[in-house]
């Protein structure tokens, strides 16, 4: 700007500033037109520690807003209908879409767990499915890992599995705790894929792996829906 003004005659300078009145006002201001910076010389001290929940200040307000959001959208989102009526039929794709949608709306599984703990003093690591059903249907929250352990215990006790079959079932149970839903797609990924995936496991279960996965899912959600 300075170089431009040096190369301009008075008339050009006048016109330049006329077209840029805001700049002239800034240059006239003692602080260059900036907003004042307030500085306190008092010593810092920690007064309290609070957790924010977006527009909600209290955990109960956050959980109430979560319930209101679900009620407003339950008939608009197919995955919500499945979770509230037929959770055992929920697919991995539906669960992924549902988690993404809720994250964008400000309702992540982790934040819901924290809000529930702060409101009830009960540390329950429920799944997003559990929180949805609690908010919409009043279902009791059950730690998800506890739900998986209970389901796998029933499956393992349901018949005389071979040693390899029991090992595969135990690994499927561990994967359930990570992914919530274990289907053919899940068994064709990660460490399962490196060991032959669904095809190999299906042979180990005499071609009945799909039926067994359905049984696991039914046991996992037998007390809901």
C-alpha positions as CSV (number, residue, x, y, z in Angstrom):
1,X,0.0,0.0,0.0
2,X,2.8,2.4,0.9
3,X,4.6,1.8,-2.4
4,X,1.3,2.4,-4.3
5,X,0.7,5.7,-2.4
6,X,4.3,6.9,-3.1
7,X,3.8,6.4,-6.8
8,X,0.5,8.2,-6.9
9,X,-0.3,11.9,-7.2
10,X,-2.4,13.7,-4.6
11,X,-5.6,13.2,-6.7
12,X,-5.0,9.5,-7.0
13,X,-4.3,9.2,-3.3
14,X,-7.5,11.1,-2.5
15,X,-9.5,8.8,-4.8
16,X,-7.9,5.7,-3.3
17,X,-8.8,6.6,0.2
18,X,-12.3,7.7,-0.8
19,X,-13.0,4.2,-2.1
20,X,-11.6,2.7,1.0
21,X,-13.0,4.8,3.8
22,X,-12.7,2.0,6.3
23,X,-9.0,1.9,5.9
24,X,-8.7,5.6,6.6
25,X,-10.7,5.2,9.8
26,X,-8.5,2.4,10.9
27,X,-5.4,4.5,10.3
28,X,-6.9,7.4,12.2
29,X,-7.6,5.2,15.2
30,X,-4.9,5.1,17.9
31,X,-5.1,1.2,18.2
32,X,-5.3,0.6,14.4
33,X,-9.0,-0.3,14.6
34,X,-8.4,-3.4,16.6
35,X,-10.7,-4.6,19.4
36,X,-9.3,-3.9,22.8
37,X,-7.6,-6.7,24.6
38,X,-8.6,-7.0,28.2
39,X,-5.8,-8.1,30.5
40,X,-6.3,-9.0,34.2
41,X,-3.3,-8.7,36.5
42,X,-5.0,-10.9,39.2
43,X,-3.4,-14.3,40.0
44,X,-5.1,-17.3,38.2
45,X,-7.0,-19.7,40.4
46,X,-9.0,-22.8,39.7
47,X,-12.6,-22.3,40.8
48,X,-14.4,-25.3,39.4
49,X,-14.2,-28.0,36.7
50,X,-17.3,-28.5,34.5
51,X,-18.0,-30.7,31.5
52,X,-19.9,-29.2,28.6
53,X,-22.5,-31.0,26.6
54,X,-23.0,-28.8,23.6
55,X,-26.0,-26.6,24.3
56,X,-26.8,-28.5,27.5
57,X,-25.0,-27.6,30.7
58,X,-26.1,-30.6,32.8
59,X,-25.9,-34.3,31.9
60,X,-29.6,-34.8,32.5
61,X,-30.4,-32.0,30.0
62,X,-28.1,-33.7,27.5
63,X,-29.7,-37.1,27.9
64,X,-33.2,-35.5,27.7
65,X,-32.2,-33.7,24.4
66,X,-30.9,-37.1,23.1
67,X,-34.3,-38.7,23.8
68,X,-36.1,-35.8,22.1
69,X,-33.8,-36.1,19.1
70,X,-34.6,-39.8,18.8
71,X,-38.3,-39.3,19.1
72,X,-38.3,-36.6,16.4
73,X,-36.3,-38.8,14.0
74,X,-37.4,-42.3,14.8
75,X,-39.8,-42.6,11.9
76,X,-37.4,-40.9,9.5
77,X,-34.4,-43.1,9.9
78,X,-34.8,-46.9,9.1
79,X,-31.9,-47.9,11.4
80,X,-33.6,-46.3,14.4
81,X,-36.8,-48.4,13.7
82,X,-34.7,-51.6,13.5
83,X,-32.9,-50.7,16.8
84,X,-36.1,-50.1,18.7
85,X,-38.1,-53.0,17.2
86,X,-35.7,-55.7,15.9
87,X,-32.1,-55.0,17.1
88,X,-31.0,-58.6,16.2
89,X,-31.6,-57.7,12.5
90,X,-29.4,-54.6,12.5
91,X,-26.7,-54.7,9.9
92,X,-23.1,-53.4,10.1
93,X,-23.9,-50.8,7.4
94,X,-27.0,-49.5,9.4
95,X,-25.0,-49.4,12.6
96,X,-22.2,-47.4,10.9
97,X,-24.7,-44.9,9.4
98,X,-26.5,-44.6,12.7
99,X,-23.3,-43.9,14.7
100,X,-22.2,-41.3,12.1
101,X,-25.6,-39.6,12.2
102,X,-25.6,-39.4,16.0
103,X,-22.0,-38.2,16.1
104,X,-22.8,-35.3,13.8
105,X,-25.8,-34.5,16.0
106,X,-23.6,-34.4,19.0
107,X,-24.5,-37.7,20.6
108,X,-21.5,-40.0,20.5
109,X,-21.5,-43.3,22.4
110,X,-18.6,-42.1,24.7
111,X,-20.3,-38.8,25.6
112,X,-23.6,-40.6,26.4
113,X,-21.6,-43.0,28.7
114,X,-20.0,-40.0,30.5
115,X,-23.3,-38.2,30.8
116,X,-25.0,-41.3,32.2
117,X,-22.2,-41.8,34.7
118,X,-22.3,-38.2,35.9
119,X,-26.1,-38.2,36.3
120,X,-26.4,-41.6,38.0
121,X,-23.0,-42.3,39.5
122,X,-23.2,-45.6,37.7
123,X,-20.4,-46.4,35.2
124,X,-22.2,-48.5,32.6
125,X,-20.4,-49.0,29.3
126,X,-23.6,-49.6,27.3
127,X,-23.6,-49.7,23.5
128,X,-25.2,-47.0,21.4
129,X,-28.0,-49.5,20.8
130,X,-28.6,-49.8,24.6
131,X,-28.7,-46.0,25.0
132,X,-31.2,-45.6,22.1
133,X,-33.5,-48.2,23.6
134,X,-33.2,-46.8,27.1
135,X,-34.1,-43.3,25.8
136,X,-37.0,-44.4,23.6
137,X,-38.4,-47.5,25.3
138,X,-37.1,-47.2,28.9
139,X,-35.1,-50.4,28.7
140,X,-32.6,-51.0,31.5
141,X,-29.0,-50.3,30.5
142,X,-26.7,-53.3,30.5
143,X,-22.9,-53.1,30.0
144,X,-22.4,-54.3,26.4
145,X,-19.5,-56.5,27.3
146,X,-21.6,-58.2,30.0
147,X,-24.3,-58.8,27.3
148,X,-21.7,-60.4,25.0
149,X,-20.3,-62.6,27.7
150,X,-23.8,-63.8,28.6
151,X,-24.7,-64.6,25.0
152,X,-21.4,-66.4,24.3
153,X,-21.7,-68.4,27.5
154,X,-25.0,-69.7,26.3
155,X,-23.8,-70.5,22.8
156,X,-20.7,-72.3,24.2
157,X,-22.9,-74.4,26.5
158,X,-25.5,-75.2,23.8
159,X,-23.6,-78.2,22.4
160,X,-20.4,-80.2,22.4
161,X,-18.1,-78.0,20.3
162,X,-14.8,-79.3,19.1
163,X,-11.7,-77.5,20.5
164,X,-11.1,-75.5,17.3
165,X,-14.8,-74.5,17.2
166,X,-14.7,-73.3,20.8
167,X,-11.6,-71.2,20.0
168,X,-13.2,-69.6,17.0
169,X,-16.4,-68.9,19.0
170,X,-14.3,-67.2,21.7
171,X,-12.6,-65.1,19.1
172,X,-15.9,-64.1,17.6
173,X,-17.1,-63.1,21.1
174,X,-14.0,-60.8,21.4
175,X,-14.7,-59.3,18.0
176,X,-18.3,-58.7,19.0
177,X,-17.1,-56.5,21.8
178,X,-15.2,-54.4,19.3
179,X,-17.6,-54.2,16.4
180,X,-21.0,-54.9,18.0
181,X,-22.1,-56.8,14.9
182,X,-20.2,-59.8,13.5
183,X,-21.4,-61.1,10.2
184,X,-19.9,-62.6,7.1
185,X,-18.4,-59.2,6.1
186,X,-16.7,-58.9,9.5
187,X,-15.2,-62.4,9.2
188,X,-13.7,-61.5,5.8
189,X,-11.7,-58.6,7.3
190,X,-8.7,-58.1,9.7
191,X,-7.2,-61.1,11.4
192,X,-10.1,-63.4,10.4
193,X,-9.3,-62.7,6.7
194,X,-5.6,-63.5,7.2
195,X,-6.7,-66.9,8.5
196,X,-9.1,-67.8,5.7
197,X,-12.0,-65.6,6.5
198,X,-15.6,-66.8,6.4
199,X,-15.0,-69.7,4.0
200,X,-12.5,-71.4,6.3
201,X,-14.5,-70.8,9.5
202,X,-17.6,-72.1,7.8
203,X,-15.8,-75.4,7.0
204,X,-14.7,-75.6,10.7
205,X,-18.4,-75.4,11.6
206,X,-19.5,-77.9,9.0
207,X,-21.2,-75.3,6.8
208,X,-23.4,-74.0,9.5
209,X,-21.6,-70.8,10.5
210,X,-24.3,-68.5,9.1
211,X,-26.9,-70.3,11.4
212,X,-24.5,-70.0,14.3
213,X,-24.1,-66.2,13.8
214,X,-27.9,-65.9,13.8
215,X,-28.0,-67.8,17.1
216,X,-25.4,-65.6,18.6
217,X,-27.2,-62.5,17.5
218,X,-30.5,-63.8,18.9
219,X,-28.9,-64.6,22.3
220,X,-27.2,-61.2,22.3
221,X,-30.6,-59.4,22.1
222,X,-33.0,-62.0,23.3
223,X,-34.2,-59.9,26.2
224,X,-35.1,-56.9,24.0
225,X,-37.3,-56.3,21.1
